Amino acid sequence: MEFVNISSSDLNSSRIGLGTWAMGGWLWGGSDKNDCIKTIYKAFDKGINLIDTAPVYGFGKSEEIVGEAISQTSLRHELIIATKVGLEWTDDGVYRNSTKERILKEVDDSLKRLKTDYIDLYQVHWPDPLVPLEETAEVMAYLLKDGKVRAIGVSNFTPEQMSLFVTESQLHSNQPPYNLFERGIDEDIIPYCNENNITMLLYGALCRGLLSGKLELNSEFKGDDLRNFDPKFQPDVYDKYLLAVQRLDNYAQEKYNKSVLNLSVRWMLDKCRNDIALWGARRPDQLEEVSEIMGWHIDDESMLEIEDIVNSCIEDPIGPEFMAPGPRPNL
Ligand SMILES: NC(=O)c1ccc[n+]([C@@H]2O[C@H](COP(=O)([O-])OP(=O)(O)OC[C@H]3O[C@@H](n4cnc5c(N)ncnc54)[C@H](OP(=O)(O)O)[C@@H]3O)[C@@H](O)[C@H]2O)c1
C-alpha cells in the first residue's frame, strides 16, 4: 500500500480509502451488516487505514457499522476515521444544514455511533447556501481546538468556497468526485488544492461500479439503488459507457496485464499523486483486487491513450451532479 500525509496534519493515510456509503443501504438497495463488517476487516488486511463514512449514509447505519467493526479490534489508534457533517434528514428528504447548532449536535451523535471519543477527519459534506461559510468554519475550528476532531475537511466545495472557509479555519482536505468518467475538477479544484496544500479524498473511484468492469447492459439494481435514476445508467447513454469500459479493459489487459478496475484506480493515483482514492465496497470479495493497484504506474503516453479511448466513446460526458442534495426548504 502507498501512504500519504493529509496536508499539514499528523494523519498518514493509505492512498486507497474505504468508502462506506453503500454499507448504509440507503440509495444502494439495502446492505448486509455481517458482509459490511467483514469488508472493513478485509480493507485492513489489504493495508487500507482510512474509512470514509457520513451520518446520512443509511441515516446513522454506516457510522454504526464502522463503529462496531473498529470497536471489536485494538486498531483504533492506527486508523483514520473520516466522517462528515452538515446534512439533515426528515420524512421529506435530505437537506444541507451547516448551522452551528446542527454541527455541535451532529458531532456528538457521530462520536456515539462510531464508539470513539475523537474523529480523525471531520468534513463538511456539502456547502450550505443558507449559512455563511465563515460561520461553519468557525465551529469546525472550535472542534479542532477542543480535540474532538484531529483534522478538518470539506466536500463538494469550489475554490471560492474554500478560500472563504480558510479565513476562519485550517483546512486539511477537500472531497470532490473524480474518476475516469467524471473529470469536472481537472481545471479548477485540482490546481487549487495542489497550490494550497489541501489533500483530496477523491470519491466515486469506480463511478458507482461502472469502472469495475463487472456491470452489463442487463444488470439489475434493487429497490432504491441510485443507479436506477443515475443518468449514466439510462438507455442510449449506458451502452456508450459500457463500450468505453470494454475498450479500457482490452487496453489494460494488452498494455499492463491488468483489469479495467485496476487501471481506473491506478489512473486516479497517478493523476493526483498526493491524494487518496475512495473505493466504495460492501462485500469483502470486492476488495480482492486492491493489491493489483500497487507496484506499477501508468506512463505519460498511456495516460493520453486512455483519455482518447474515453473521449472516443463518450462525446457528451455526464457529471455526478444528480447526487447533490438541496438546501433546506421553507426558511
Ligand atoms: N462527499 C460526497 O458527497 C460523496 C459522494 C459519493 C461518494 N462519497 C464517498 O466515496 C465513496 C466511494 O464512492 P461510491 O461508493 O459512490 O462509489 P464507487 O467507489 O464508485 O463504487 C462503489 C460500488 O462499486 C461496486 N464495486 C466495488 N468494488 C467492486 C468490485 N471489485 N467488483 C465489482 N463491483 C464493485 C459496488 O457496488 P455493488 O455492491 O452494487 O456491486 C460498490 O458499492 C463512498 O462510499 C463515500 O464514502 C462521497
Ligand as a Chemical Component Dictionary entry (heavy atoms), coordinates in Angstrom:
data_LIG
# 
_chem_comp.id                   LIG 
_chem_comp.type                 NON-POLYMER 
_chem_comp.pdbx_formal_charge   0 
_chem_comp.three_letter_code    LIG 
# 
loop_
_chem_comp_atom.comp_id 
_chem_comp_atom.atom_id 
_chem_comp_atom.alt_atom_id 
_chem_comp_atom.type_symbol 
_chem_comp_atom.charge 
_chem_comp_atom.model_Cartn_x 
_chem_comp_atom.model_Cartn_y 
_chem_comp_atom.model_Cartn_z 
_chem_comp_atom.pdbx_ordinal 
LIG N1  N1  N 0  -18.699 13.507 -0.328 1  
LIG C1  C1  C 0  -19.662 13.108 -1.112 2  
LIG O1  O1  O 0  -20.578 13.858 -1.444 3  
LIG C2  C2  C 0  -19.625 11.686 -1.601 4  
LIG C3  C3  C 0  -20.458 11.260 -2.654 5  
LIG C4  C4  C 0  -20.341 9.953  -3.104 6  
LIG C5  C5  C 0  -19.433 9.096  -2.506 7  
LIG N2  N2  N 1  -18.649 9.510  -1.466 8  
LIG C6  C6  C 0  -17.680 8.624  -0.780 9  
LIG O2  O2  O 0  -16.902 7.943  -1.754 10 
LIG C7  C7  C 0  -17.057 6.543  -1.587 11 
LIG C8  C8  C 0  -16.908 5.829  -2.912 12 
LIG O3  O3  O 0  -17.912 6.210  -3.807 13 
LIG P1  P1  P 0  -19.152 5.291  -4.156 14 
LIG O4  O4  O 0  -19.362 4.346  -3.007 15 
LIG O5  O5  O -1 -20.242 6.175  -4.580 16 
LIG O6  O6  O 0  -18.803 4.530  -5.431 17 
LIG P2  P2  P 0  -17.652 3.761  -6.195 18 
LIG O7  O7  O 0  -16.430 3.546  -5.406 19 
LIG O8  O8  O 0  -17.527 4.470  -7.462 20 
LIG O9  O9  O 0  -18.396 2.394  -6.454 21 
LIG C9  C9  C 0  -18.774 1.574  -5.386 22 
LIG C10 C10 C 0  -19.624 0.419  -5.879 23 
LIG O10 O10 O 0  -18.964 -0.273 -6.921 24 
LIG C11 C11 C 0  -19.188 -1.658 -6.816 25 
LIG N3  N3  N 0  -17.905 -2.341 -6.620 26 
LIG C12 C12 C 0  -16.903 -2.044 -5.760 27 
LIG N4  N4  N 0  -15.875 -2.913 -5.893 28 
LIG C13 C13 C 0  -16.234 -3.764 -6.861 29 
LIG C14 C14 C 0  -15.603 -4.897 -7.456 30 
LIG N5  N5  N 0  -14.398 -5.310 -7.075 31 
LIG N6  N6  N 0  -16.256 -5.528 -8.441 32 
LIG C15 C15 C 0  -17.495 -5.131 -8.842 33 
LIG N7  N7  N 0  -18.144 -4.074 -8.316 34 
LIG C16 C16 C 0  -17.515 -3.399 -7.338 35 
LIG C17 C17 C 0  -20.082 -1.864 -5.589 36 
LIG O11 O11 O 0  -21.442 -1.869 -5.990 37 
LIG P3  P3  P 0  -22.364 -3.166 -5.710 38 
LIG O12 O12 O 0  -22.113 -3.536 -4.275 39 
LIG O13 O13 O 0  -23.743 -2.727 -6.001 40 
LIG O14 O14 O 0  -21.880 -4.234 -6.658 41 
LIG C18 C18 C 0  -19.795 -0.615 -4.791 42 
LIG O15 O15 O 0  -20.822 -0.293 -3.894 43 
LIG C19 C19 C 0  -18.435 6.414  -0.905 44 
LIG O16 O16 O 0  -18.634 5.148  -0.322 45 
LIG C20 C20 C 0  -18.365 7.551  0.060  46 
LIG O17 O17 O 0  -17.552 7.194  1.162  47 
LIG C21 C21 C 0  -18.739 10.801 -1.034 48 
# 
loop_
_chem_comp_bond.comp_id 
_chem_comp_bond.atom_id_1 
_chem_comp_bond.atom_id_2 
_chem_comp_bond.value_order 
_chem_comp_bond.pdbx_ordinal 
LIG N1  C1  SING 1  
LIG C1  O1  DOUB 2  
LIG C1  C2  SING 3  
LIG C2  C3  SING 4  
LIG C2  C21 DOUB 5  
LIG C3  C4  DOUB 6  
LIG C4  C5  SING 7  
LIG C5  N2  DOUB 8  
LIG N2  C6  SING 9  
LIG N2  C21 SING 10 
LIG C6  O2  SING 11 
LIG C6  C20 SING 12 
LIG O2  C7  SING 13 
LIG C7  C8  SING 14 
LIG C7  C19 SING 15 
LIG C8  O3  SING 16 
LIG O3  P1  SING 17 
LIG P1  O4  DOUB 18 
LIG P1  O5  SING 19 
LIG P1  O6  SING 20 
LIG O6  P2  SING 21 
LIG P2  O7  DOUB 22 
LIG P2  O8  SING 23 
LIG P2  O9  SING 24 
LIG O9  C9  SING 25 
LIG C9  C10 SING 26 
LIG C10 O10 SING 27 
LIG C10 C18 SING 28 
LIG O10 C11 SING 29 
LIG C11 N3  SING 30 
LIG C11 C17 SING 31 
LIG N3  C12 SING 32 
LIG N3  C16 SING 33 
LIG C12 N4  DOUB 34 
LIG N4  C13 SING 35 
LIG C13 C14 SING 36 
LIG C13 C16 DOUB 37 
LIG C14 N5  SING 38 
LIG C14 N6  DOUB 39 
LIG N6  C15 SING 40 
LIG C15 N7  DOUB 41 
LIG N7  C16 SING 42 
LIG C17 O11 SING 43 
LIG C17 C18 SING 44 
LIG O11 P3  SING 45 
LIG P3  O12 DOUB 46 
LIG P3  O13 SING 47 
LIG P3  O14 SING 48 
LIG C18 O15 SING 49 
LIG C19 O16 SING 50 
LIG C19 C20 SING 51 
LIG C20 O17 SING 52 
# 
